Amino acid sequence: MKIIPYENNHLNACLELFNSNEPTYFDESERAPFEKYLKGDKYSYWVLMDEGNLLACGGFEIEKPGDARIVWLMVERSKQGKGYGATLMQHFEHLIVDSKQFNKISLMTAQVVNKFYEKLGYKTLKFEPKYWCDRFDLYYMEKGI
C-alpha cells in the first residue's frame, strides 16, 4: 500500500470512487463539483494505491490562515472498514502538523460518516439539517493540533 500525490491520470479512477459511494455517501449533485475540483488547482490531494488499484483519495486545503480543511475524502465502497480512510487521515494529519503552519484541522461531513471522524478525535461544532441535500445534514468538525 502506498499514498502518492494525485495526478491528472488518476481522474477517472477517483470519479469511479465517487460513483461507488453514491447515493449512500454522496449525492449525485456533488459529482460535478468534485470533478471540477480534481481538474483545478489543489493544495494537497492524495491517492491511496494497493496492488496497482486506486482504493481511496482525499486531501486538504487552506481554509484560512492556520486552518487546514480536509476535502473530498472517499474510499472505494467495497473496501470500506479496512483502515484505508484512517490511513489517509493519519497521512494528512502528519503533513499538516509537520508543516507548522496550522493550529487546527477542520472538515465538513454528513451524518453517514461523522462517527468515523469522531473516532479520530474530531468534535462537532456545528450541525445544519439538509445542508448538502434533503438526505444529508452538515456536521462541521474540528480537531486541534
C-alpha positions in Angstrom: 0.0 0.0 0.0 1.3 3.5 -0.8 0.0 7.0 -0.7 1.1 9.2 -3.6 0.2 12.7 -4.8 -2.8 13.0 -7.1 -2.0 13.3 -10.8 -4.3 14.0 -13.7 -4.2 10.4 -14.8 -6.0 9.5 -11.6 -9.1 11.4 -12.6 -11.2 8.6 -13.9 -10.4 6.3 -11.0 -11.3 9.0 -8.5 -14.6 9.6 -10.3 -15.2 5.8 -10.1 -14.6 6.0 -6.3 -17.2 8.7 -6.1 -19.7 6.6 -8.2 -19.1 3.7 -5.8 -20.2 5.9 -2.9 -23.3 7.4 -4.4 -26.0 7.6 -3.2 -25.1 6.4 0.3 -22.3 8.8 1.0 -22.6 11.4 -1.8 -25.5 13.0 -3.7 -25.3 13.0 -7.5 -25.3 16.8 -7.4 -21.8 16.6 -5.8 -20.2 14.8 -8.7 -19.7 17.9 -11.0 -18.1 20.0 -8.2 -15.8 17.0 -7.3 -14.7 16.6 -10.9 -14.1 20.4 -11.2 -12.0 20.2 -8.0 -9.9 17.4 -9.4 -9.3 19.3 -12.7 -8.4 22.5 -10.9 -5.6 23.7 -8.6 -5.2 21.7 -5.4 -3.1 22.5 -2.3 -2.6 18.9 -1.2 -4.6 15.9 -2.7 -3.5 12.3 -2.5 -4.5 8.8 -3.7 -4.0 5.5 -1.8 -2.9 2.7 -4.0 -2.8 -1.0 -3.2 -1.5 -3.6 -5.7 -1.9 -1.1 -8.5 -5.5 -0.2 -7.6 -6.6 3.2 -6.5 -8.7 2.5 -3.4 -9.0 5.9 -1.7 -8.5 9.6 -2.3 -8.6 12.8 -0.3 -6.7 15.8 0.8 -6.7 19.2 2.5 -6.8 22.8 1.5 -6.0 26.0 3.4 -9.4 27.2 4.6 -7.9 30.3 6.1 -4.6 31.0 7.8 -4.0 28.4 10.5 -6.9 26.1 9.3 -6.3 23.0 7.2 -9.6 21.8 5.8 -10.0 18.1 4.9 -11.7 17.8 1.5 -13.2 15.1 -0.7 -12.0 12.0 1.3 -13.5 8.8 0.0 -12.7 5.1 0.0 -13.9 2.6 -2.7 -17.2 1.3 -1.3 -16.3 -2.4 -1.2 -13.0 -1.6 0.6 -14.5 0.5 3.5 -13.9 -0.6 7.0 -10.4 -1.9 6.3 -8.5 1.2 7.6 -7.8 2.9 4.3 -9.7 6.1 5.3 -8.0 6.2 8.7 -4.6 5.7 7.0 -5.2 8.6 4.7 -6.3 10.8 7.6 -3.2 9.9 9.5 -1.1 10.9 6.4 -2.9 14.2 6.2 -2.5 15.0 9.9 1.2 14.2 9.7 1.7 16.6 6.8 -0.4 19.3 8.5 1.4 19.1 11.8 4.9 18.8 10.2 4.2 22.0 8.1 3.9 24.0 11.3 1.5 26.4 9.6 -1.8 25.2 11.0 -3.3 25.2 14.5 -6.4 23.2 13.7 -7.9 20.8 11.2 -11.5 21.2 10.1 -13.9 19.3 7.9 -17.5 19.4 6.7 -19.2 16.0 6.5 -22.6 14.3 6.8 -24.3 12.1 9.3 -23.2 8.9 7.4 -19.6 9.4 8.3 -19.4 11.8 11.3 -18.8 8.9 13.7 -15.7 7.9 11.7 -14.2 11.3 12.3 -15.3 11.3 16.0 -13.2 8.1 16.4 -10.2 10.1 15.1 -10.7 12.8 17.6 -12.8 15.4 15.7 -15.5 17.3 17.5 -18.8 18.6 16.0 -19.0 22.3 16.4 -21.9 23.0 14.1 -24.9 21.0 12.8 -27.2 22.1 10.0 -30.0 19.8 8.7 -30.4 19.2 5.0 -27.3 21.2 4.2 -25.9 19.1 1.3 -29.3 17.9 0.0 -32.6 16.6 1.5 -30.8 13.4 2.7 -27.6 14.8 4.1 -27.0 17.1 7.1 -23.9 19.1 7.8 -21.5 18.3 10.6 -18.8 20.9 10.8 -16.0 19.3 12.8 -12.6 20.4 14.1 -9.6 18.9 15.8 -6.8 21.0 17.4 -3.2 20.3 16.7 
